[in-house]
Amino acid sequence: MKKLVLFVTFMFFVAGAFTASAYALTADDIFDEMEERQAEVTTSRSLGSLLVVDSRGREELREVIMYSQEEDDGTVSTIFRFLSPASVRNITLLSLEDGDQINLYMPAYRRVRRIAGAGRQETFAGTNFTYEDIGGGFEREDYEYELTGEDEENYIIELFPLDPESEYSRQVMKVDKELFFFSRIDFYDLEETLWRVLEVLEVEELEDGTVRFREISLSDVKENSRSVLKLEEIEDDIDLPANFFSVRTIQRPEL
């Protein structure tokens, strides 16, 4: 089944067992339509910015470059690199096959570190995004969900993780009724306290009716911090060398 993409390189997969309701559409109908509206791109290169705002309100604007490629088996591999400022320049994350393998290159140490296990839940380079947010996501069979309401602009779906070790008790997703993209996701911790908020600030509707994300914000409510990713230049269906998505590539000074 086609997967739902968070934005150009950040993958977020959702689904589960639907609970019956009185709404005209089911949760499955909504997710199917979201998948249909997802832009299909084999390869892409994106330039953008990542604004990091800490708990004291201090801001740092970082320039980023990202590459992605859909593999023959339908999985996606990505490279995410900081270009500036100097403190984070060339820190690079490599995700292979939907985050099945995640590697981090730290130029200051000239080495690559494998990110696995609990480390995937750690935040990446001082942002609010975890390694798993960037490199992977959630699989359909990992959730139960139900359509619990709607407002004038959105359907409201609640997702309940089946993994007993999940850090979240539930997630509440709003799905835009017109373009069928998620406009907001609230993440609740095990004590049912709102923890993280993911908001889509800007989308682009392509000529074929599909949608892709242009600007997205992730806030940590507990820490009062925020990270905002904005994609400013996107090139689709570009030529990339064989084995471009590799540990060797992310150690290069230029991509």
C-alpha positions in Angstrom: 0.0 0.0 0.0 1.2 3.5 -0.8 2.7 5.3 2.2 1.8 8.8 3.5 4.8 11.2 3.4 5.2 13.8 6.0 7.0 16.1 3.6 9.9 15.7 1.2 12.2 13.7 3.4 10.4 13.3 6.8 8.3 10.1 6.5 5.2 9.6 8.7 3.1 6.5 8.1 -0.3 6.1 9.7 -3.1 3.5 9.9 -4.7 0.8 12.0 -8.0 -1.0 12.7 -11.0 1.3 12.1 -13.7 1.6 14.8 -17.2 2.0 13.4 -18.8 5.4 13.4 -21.7 7.4 12.1 -19.7 9.6 9.7 -20.2 9.5 6.0 -16.5 8.8 5.5 -14.5 6.2 7.5 -11.0 6.8 8.8 -9.9 4.3 6.1 -11.6 6.4 3.4 -9.8 9.5 4.6 -6.3 7.8 4.7 -6.9 6.3 1.3 -7.7 9.8 -0.1 -4.6 11.2 1.6 -2.5 8.6 -0.1 -4.0 9.4 -3.5 -3.2 13.1 -2.9 0.4 12.4 -2.1 2.8 13.7 -4.8 4.7 10.9 -6.5 8.4 11.8 -7.1 11.1 9.3 -7.8 14.0 11.5 -6.8 14.2 15.0 -5.4 16.6 17.7 -4.2 15.4 20.4 -1.8 17.0 23.5 -0.3 15.4 25.2 2.6 15.8 26.5 6.1 15.3 25.2 9.6 14.4 27.7 12.3 15.3 26.4 15.8 13.7 28.3 18.8 14.8 27.2 22.2 12.9 27.5 25.6 14.2 31.0 26.2 13.0 32.2 22.8 16.5 32.4 21.3 16.4 31.7 17.5 18.9 30.1 15.2 18.3 29.9 11.4 20.0 27.0 9.7 20.3 26.3 5.9 19.6 22.7 4.9 19.8 20.5 1.8 17.9 17.3 1.4 17.8 14.5 -1.1 15.3 11.6 -1.4 14.7 8.7 -3.6 12.1 6.0 -3.9 13.7 2.6 -4.2 12.6 -0.3 -6.4 10.8 -1.9 -3.5 8.8 1.3 -2.8 10.8 2.3 0.3 12.4 5.8 0.5 16.0 6.7 1.2 16.9 10.2 2.3 19.9 12.4 3.1 19.5 15.5 5.3 22.5 17.9 5.7 23.0 21.3 7.5 24.8 23.8 5.3 25.0 26.6 7.9 25.8 28.0 10.5 29.4 26.8 11.1 28.5 25.1 14.4 26.4 22.5 12.5 27.8 22.7 9.0 27.9 19.3 7.2 26.2 17.4 10.1 24.4 14.8 7.9 21.8 12.2 8.4 21.3 9.2 6.1 18.1 7.1 6.3 17.9 4.0 4.2 14.7 2.1 3.3 12.1 4.1 5.3 14.4 4.5 8.3 15.3 0.8 8.5 18.9 2.0 8.9 19.8 5.5 10.1 23.4 6.8 10.2 24.7 10.2 11.4 27.9 11.8 10.2 29.6 14.2 12.6 32.3 16.2 10.7 34.0 17.4 13.9 34.8 13.8 14.7 35.1 12.6 11.1 33.1 9.5 11.8 29.7 8.0 11.1 27.5 6.7 14.0 24.7 4.2 13.6 21.5 5.3 15.2 19.5 2.3 16.6 17.3 1.2 19.4 16.3 3.9 21.9 18.7 6.3 20.2 16.2 6.8 17.4 13.9 8.7 19.9 16.6 11.2 20.7 16.4 14.7 19.2 18.5 15.5 16.2 21.2 18.2 16.4 19.4 20.4 18.8 16.1 20.5 16.9 12.7 19.1 18.1 12.8 16.4 15.5 13.9 13.0 16.5 16.0 10.7 14.4 12.9 8.6 13.8 10.9 11.6 12.8 13.5 12.3 10.0 14.4 8.8 9.0 11.3 6.8 9.5 7.8 6.9 10.9 4.9 4.7 12.0 3.6 1.7 10.2 -0.1 0.9 9.6 -0.1 -2.2 11.7 1.3 -0.3 14.7 -1.9 1.6 15.4 -5.6 1.4 16.0 -7.5 4.5 15.0 -10.9 6.0 14.8 -12.7 9.0 13.3 -13.9 10.9 16.4 -15.2 14.2 15.0 -15.0 17.0 12.5 -15.2 20.7 12.3 -15.8 23.0 9.4 -12.4 22.5 7.8 -11.0 19.2 9.2 -11.8 15.6 10.0 -10.4 14.5 13.4 -8.8 11.1 13.9 -7.4 9.6 17.0 -4.5 7.1 16.8 -3.6 4.7 19.6 -0.2 3.0 19.5 -0.2 -0.8 20.0 3.5 -0.9 21.0 3.6 -1.1 24.8 6.9 0.8 24.9 5.5 3.7 22.9 6.2 7.2 24.5 2.7 8.3 23.5 -0.8 7.3 24.8 -2.5 8.7 21.7 -2.2 11.1 18.8 -5.0 13.4 17.5 -4.8 14.2 13.8 -6.7 16.9 11.9 -7.1 16.2 8.2 -8.0 19.0 5.8 -11.3 18.2 4.1 -10.5 19.9 0.8 -7.0 18.7 0.0 -6.8 15.7 2.3 -3.5 16.4 4.1 -3.0 16.4 7.8 -2.9 20.0 9.1 -2.0 19.2 12.7 -1.1 16.3 15.0 -1.2 16.5 18.8 1.0 13.9 20.6 0.0 13.0 24.2 2.4 11.4 26.7 1.5 8.4 28.9 0.0 10.7 31.5 -2.3 12.2 28.8 -0.5 15.5 28.8 0.0 17.3 25.5 3.6 16.9 24.6 4.4 17.7 21.0 2.4 19.5 18.3 3.1 19.0 14.5 1.5 21.7 12.3 1.6 22.1 8.5 1.9 25.8 7.8 2.1 25.7 4.0 1.3 23.2 1.3 1.6 23.2 -2.5 -1.1 21.8 -4.7 0.4 20.5 -7.9 -1.2 20.5 -11.4 -2.3 16.8 -11.0 -4.1 17.6 -7.8 -1.5 16.0 -5.5 -0.2 17.9 -2.5 3.2 18.3 -0.9 4.4 20.1 2.2 6.3 23.4 2.0 6.5 24.5 5.6 6.0 22.5 8.8 6.4 23.2 12.5 7.1 20.8 15.4 6.7 22.2 18.9 7.6 20.6 22.3 4.9 22.0 24.6 6.7 20.8 27.8 10.0 22.5 26.8 8.4 25.5 25.1 10.6 25.0 22.1 9.9 24.9 18.4 11.5 23.9 15.1 10.2 25.1 11.7 11.3 23.6 8.4 10.6 25.5 5.2 11.4 24.1 1.8 12.2 27.0 -0.6 13.6 25.3 -3.7 12.6 21.8 -4.9 13.8 19.9 -7.9 12.0 16.7 -8.8 13.1 13.7 -10.8 16.8 14.6 -10.8 19.6 12.3 -11.9 21.6 10.9 -9.0 24.6 8.6 -9.1 24.3 4.9 -8.3 24.9 4.2 -4.6 24.4 7.9 -3.8 22.5 7.1 -0.6 25.5 5.6 1.2 27.8 6.2 4.2 30.5 7.2 1.8 28.4 9.9 0.3 27.5 11.6 3.6 31.2 11.9 4.5 31.9 14.1 1.4 32.4 17.9 2.0 30.1 18.6 -0.8 27.0 16.7 -2.0 
